[in-house]
Amino acid sequence: MFASAVAAAIATASKLAGGVVTYSQGATDVELRAAYGQTNYESIDNNGVATIHVARDFLVAVSGMIDDSDAAILPKKNDTIAATINGVAGVFQVLELQGRCYSIDQTGSMMRIHTKAIG
């Protein structure tokens, strides 16, 4: 019951601050609703200079990350998400932040996928 409430909340949020996206992993494509977010992170180069980066995050219902054979899809580095944000179509590549490509909320219902724009 709670998972369906989270899915409904994501659907509502995606209408206001998100939309329908296509998640691609290898030959598998999944179309699902996502709300958009961001994560700020820091990297330090070889000279010790810190740079702040912004990752585009996609918040999706875990229940939507299922392939045609009903197997769960867990985000992996270099998977892609195609999305149109503010009228501009783009492709985003899944990236690792602190060794992880995604996080799942405490209820196991919502997934936050970290990406960077590549096209």
Secondary structure, 3 states (H helix, E strand, C coil): CHHHHHHHHHHHHHHHHEEEEEEEECCEEEEEEEEEEEEEEEEECCCCCEEEEEEEEEEEEHHHCECCCCCECCCCCCCEEEEEECCEEEEEEECCECCECEEECCCCCEEEEEEEECC
